[in-house]
Amino acid sequence: MDVLYFAWVRERIGVPKEAVTTQAATVAELVEELKAREERYAMAFADLSALRVAVDQELADFDAPLKDVREVAFFPPMTGG
């Protein structure tokens, strides 16, 4: 699946997008796999309350299933303006 990072998440990880092979069943499990990769991922995902996630371009919760998912995106909360 493709994993996309936006705003400061992208800045901390250092890439805007990457293809990830995972055994994770949920977004939360994917986050744990990513955090275990390197310190930069651990820093980016240190506070999940400061992040939002979209699964196949629809807002989702971190307990969302990943079966047959093609894309997961992580980004900070958006503000209006």
ChimeraX attribute file (.defattr): number of C-alpha atoms within 10 A of each C-alpha:
attribute: neighborCount
match mode: 1-to-1
recipient: residues
	/A:1	15
	/A:2	14
	/A:3	17
	/A:4	19
	/A:5	22
	/A:6	16
	/A:7	11
	/A:8	12
	/A:9	21
	/A:10	17
	/A:11	13
	/A:12	17
	/A:13	19
	/A:14	12
	/A:15	12
	/A:16	14
	/A:17	16
	/A:18	11
	/A:19	11
	/A:20	13
	/A:21	10
	/A:22	12
	/A:23	11
	/A:24	15
	/A:25	13
	/A:26	15
	/A:27	20
	/A:28	17
	/A:29	18
	/A:30	20
	/A:31	19
	/A:32	14
	/A:33	16
	/A:34	18
	/A:35	17
	/A:36	12
	/A:37	10
	/A:38	11
	/A:39	13
	/A:40	17
	/A:41	20
	/A:42	18
	/A:43	13
	/A:44	22
	/A:45	20
	/A:46	13
	/A:47	9
	/A:48	13
	/A:49	9
	/A:50	11
	/A:51	16
	/A:52	16
	/A:53	22
	/A:54	18
	/A:55	20
	/A:56	16
	/A:57	11
	/A:58	10
	/A:59	14
	/A:60	16
	/A:61	13
	/A:62	18
	/A:63	11
	/A:64	16
	/A:65	16
	/A:66	21
	/A:67	10
	/A:68	8
	/A:69	11
	/A:70	13
	/A:71	18
	/A:72	23
	/A:73	20
	/A:74	21
	/A:75	17
	/A:76	16
	/A:77	10
	/A:78	8
	/A:79	5
	/A:80	3
	/A:81	3
